[in-house]
Amino acid sequence: MTHYIKIVSLLTLMIIGSASAQEIAILKYGGGGDWYSNPTALPNLIQFCNANIGTRIASEPETVETGSVTIFKYPFLHMTGHGNVFFTDEEAENLRTYLLSGGFLHIDDNYGMAPYLERELKKVFPEKQLEELGSDHPVFNQKFKFPDGLPKIHEHDGKRPQALGIFDKGRLILLFTFESDLGDGWEDPSVHNDPEDVRLKALQMGANIVEYAFKS
């Protein structure tokens, strides 16, 4: 299995690393968590990116399973939910190979997945830990500027928003946005009735993440 994954990752590295490969997929994971939450969020973010940062991303994101070789087709994976997350050993190895081969994973905590996620990330990268990004990180300084770092979109428990990352050779390969609720801000305006300036802030931060991932 390991040998097969490495072969697949090498064959698809040209796709992941290509500037023209601007595609996004939703990561479907096991454990019973609602990986499918915020159904209008990613299409809205894609539309915003195509209109504002010059991307040409397909308007409807695909869904890929963690253990599938299909993930290697996409330079950007998005993951969200409220509850349990579980990776088998094979899925963890597949995800690790994808990320080390040039892929990028953005995980947006929709409140409630953090303790499960932290446990499962140890399977993917037992030797690495999530590190908090400072406000000077390039992800906050793409087309849209966020001098104070990750914005707070929805208030749940008074905790500050945090952008946490896993790095490989200096490259941010996984970004976990925690206590921010970006995905809710990307949803159709009628879903949460957010003020327009709050929703715009969420979309701009999302566009920065996409822009950073496609450049890195």
C-alpha positions as CSV (number, residue, x, y, z in Angstrom):
1,M,0.0,0.0,0.0
2,T,2.8,2.4,0.9
3,H,4.6,1.8,-2.3
4,Y,1.4,2.3,-4.3
5,I,0.6,5.6,-2.6
6,K,4.1,6.9,-3.3
7,I,3.8,6.0,-7.0
8,V,0.5,7.7,-7.3
9,S,1.8,10.8,-5.5
10,L,4.7,11.1,-7.8
11,L,2.5,10.7,-10.9
12,T,0.1,13.3,-9.7
13,L,2.6,15.8,-8.3
14,M,2.6,17.6,-11.6
15,I,-1.2,18.1,-11.2
16,I,-0.9,19.3,-7.5
17,G,2.0,21.5,-8.2
18,S,0.8,23.0,-11.4
19,A,-0.3,26.7,-11.3
20,S,-3.1,25.7,-13.7
21,A,-4.5,23.0,-11.4
22,Q,-6.9,25.3,-9.6
23,E,-9.4,22.8,-8.2
24,I,-10.9,22.3,-4.8
25,A,-12.5,19.3,-3.2
26,I,-14.4,18.6,0.0
27,L,-12.8,15.9,2.2
28,K,-15.3,13.2,3.3
29,Y,-14.0,11.5,6.5
30,G,-15.3,8.7,8.8
31,G,-16.4,8.8,12.4
32,G,-19.9,10.1,12.0
33,G,-19.0,13.8,11.9
34,D,-21.0,16.0,9.5
35,W,-18.4,16.5,6.8
36,Y,-21.2,17.7,4.5
37,S,-22.1,20.8,6.7
38,N,-22.4,24.3,5.2
39,P,-23.4,23.1,1.7
40,T,-23.5,26.6,0.2
41,A,-20.2,27.7,1.7
42,L,-17.6,26.4,-0.7
43,P,-19.5,27.2,-3.9
44,N,-19.9,30.8,-2.6
45,L,-16.2,31.0,-1.8
46,I,-15.2,29.7,-5.2
47,Q,-17.4,32.2,-6.9
48,F,-15.8,35.0,-4.8
49,C,-12.3,33.8,-5.6
50,N,-13.0,33.6,-9.3
51,A,-14.4,37.1,-9.3
52,N,-11.7,38.7,-7.1
53,I,-8.4,36.9,-7.2
54,G,-8.3,35.6,-10.8
55,T,-8.8,31.9,-10.1
56,R,-10.7,29.6,-12.5
57,I,-12.0,27.0,-10.1
58,A,-14.9,24.8,-11.1
59,S,-18.0,26.3,-9.6
60,E,-19.1,23.1,-7.8
61,P,-16.5,21.3,-5.6
62,E,-16.0,17.6,-5.8
63,T,-16.2,15.3,-2.8
64,V,-13.3,12.9,-2.2
65,E,-12.8,10.3,0.5
66,T,-9.7,10.4,2.7
67,G,-8.3,7.1,1.6
68,S,-8.9,7.5,-2.1
69,V,-6.1,8.2,-4.6
70,T,-8.5,10.8,-6.1
71,I,-7.3,13.3,-3.5
72,F,-4.1,13.7,-5.5
73,K,-6.0,15.4,-8.3
74,Y,-6.8,18.4,-6.1
75,P,-4.2,20.9,-4.8
76,F,-6.7,22.1,-2.2
77,L,-8.8,20.1,0.1
78,H,-11.4,21.6,2.4
79,M,-12.7,19.8,5.6
80,T,-15.3,20.9,8.1
81,G,-17.8,19.7,10.6
82,H,-19.1,19.8,14.2
83,G,-18.4,16.3,15.5
84,N,-16.3,13.1,15.4
85,V,-13.5,12.6,13.0
86,F,-11.8,9.2,12.4
87,F,-9.0,8.2,10.0
88,T,-8.0,4.6,9.5
89,D,-4.2,4.0,9.3
90,E,-4.4,3.7,5.6
91,E,-6.4,6.9,5.3
92,A,-3.9,8.7,7.5
93,E,-1.0,7.5,5.4
94,N,-2.8,8.5,2.2
95,L,-3.4,12.0,3.6
96,R,0.2,12.3,4.8
97,T,1.5,11.4,1.4
98,Y,-0.8,13.9,-0.3
99,L,0.3,16.7,1.9
100,L,4.0,16.0,1.7
101,S,3.7,15.7,-2.1
102,G,2.5,19.3,-2.5
103,G,-1.2,19.2,-1.5
104,F,-2.9,21.6,1.0
105,L,-5.7,20.9,3.5
106,H,-7.8,23.7,5.1
107,I,-9.8,22.5,8.1
108,D,-12.5,24.9,9.4
109,D,-13.8,23.9,12.8
110,N,-17.6,24.4,12.7
111,Y,-17.4,24.2,16.5
112,G,-17.0,20.8,18.1
113,M,-14.6,18.8,15.9
114,A,-11.3,20.1,17.5
115,P,-10.7,17.4,20.1
116,Y,-11.3,14.6,17.6
117,L,-9.3,16.3,14.9
118,E,-6.2,16.7,17.1
119,R,-6.3,13.0,18.0
120,E,-6.5,12.0,14.4
121,L,-3.8,14.3,13.1
122,K,-1.4,12.4,15.4
123,K,-2.0,9.5,13.1
124,V,-1.1,11.6,10.0
125,F,1.9,13.4,11.5
126,P,2.9,11.7,14.8
127,E,6.1,13.8,14.8
128,K,4.5,17.2,14.1
129,Q,2.2,19.5,16.2
130,L,-0.2,22.2,15.3
131,E,1.6,25.6,15.6
132,E,-0.2,28.9,15.9
133,L,0.4,31.3,13.0
134,G,1.4,34.9,13.8
135,S,-0.4,37.8,12.2
136,D,2.6,38.3,10.0
137,H,2.2,35.0,8.2
138,P,1.7,35.4,4.4
139,V,-1.8,33.8,4.5
140,F,-2.9,37.1,6.2
141,N,-1.2,39.2,3.6
142,Q,-2.4,38.1,0.2
143,K,-4.7,40.3,-1.8
144,F,-6.7,41.1,1.4
145,K,-4.9,42.3,4.5
146,F,-5.6,41.0,8.0
147,P,-3.1,42.8,10.2
148,D,-4.7,41.2,13.3
149,G,-4.7,37.7,12.0
150,L,-7.7,35.4,11.7
151,P,-11.1,37.2,11.9
152,K,-13.9,36.2,14.3
153,I,-17.0,35.5,12.2
154,H,-19.4,33.9,14.7
155,E,-19.3,34.3,18.5
156,H,-20.0,31.1,20.4
157,D,-18.0,31.0,23.7
158,G,-15.9,34.1,23.8
159,K,-12.6,32.4,22.8
160,R,-10.3,34.2,20.4
161,P,-9.9,32.8,16.9
162,Q,-6.7,30.9,16.1
163,A,-5.0,29.9,12.9
164,L,-3.1,26.7,13.6
165,G,-0.8,25.0,11.1
166,I,1.4,22.1,10.3
167,F,4.5,22.8,8.3
168,D,6.9,20.8,6.1
169,K,10.3,22.3,5.2
170,G,8.9,25.7,5.9
171,R,5.7,25.2,3.8
172,L,2.3,25.5,5.4
173,I,0.6,22.2,4.3
174,L,-2.3,22.2,6.7
175,L,-4.3,25.1,8.1
176,F,-6.8,24.6,10.9
177,T,-9.0,27.7,11.5
178,F,-10.4,27.4,15.1
179,E,-13.0,29.5,16.9
180,S,-13.6,31.6,13.8
181,D,-16.4,29.9,11.8
182,L,-15.3,31.1,8.4
183,G,-17.5,28.5,6.7
184,D,-20.6,29.9,8.2
185,G,-19.6,33.3,6.9
186,W,-19.3,31.9,3.4
187,E,-22.8,30.5,3.3
188,D,-25.7,32.1,1.5
189,P,-26.7,35.4,3.3
190,S,-30.1,34.0,4.3
191,V,-28.6,31.1,6.2
192,H,-27.2,33.1,9.1
193,N,-28.3,36.6,8.4
194,D,-24.7,37.9,8.9
195,P,-24.1,41.6,8.3
196,E,-22.6,42.1,4.9
197,D,-19.3,43.4,6.3
198,V,-18.9,40.3,8.4
199,R,-19.7,38.0,5.5
200,L,-17.3,39.9,3.2
201,K,-14.5,39.5,5.8
202,A,-15.1,35.8,5.9
203,L,-14.9,35.5,2.1
204,Q,-11.8,37.7,1.9
205,M,-10.0,35.5,4.5
206,G,-11.1,32.4,2.6
207,A,-9.8,33.9,-0.7
208,N,-6.5,34.6,1.0
209,I,-6.2,30.9,2.0
210,V,-7.0,29.8,-1.5
211,E,-4.5,32.3,-3.0
212,Y,-1.8,31.2,-0.6
213,A,-2.4,27.5,-1.2
214,F,-2.2,27.8,-5.0
215,K,1.0,29.9,-4.8
216,S,2.9,27.7,-2.3
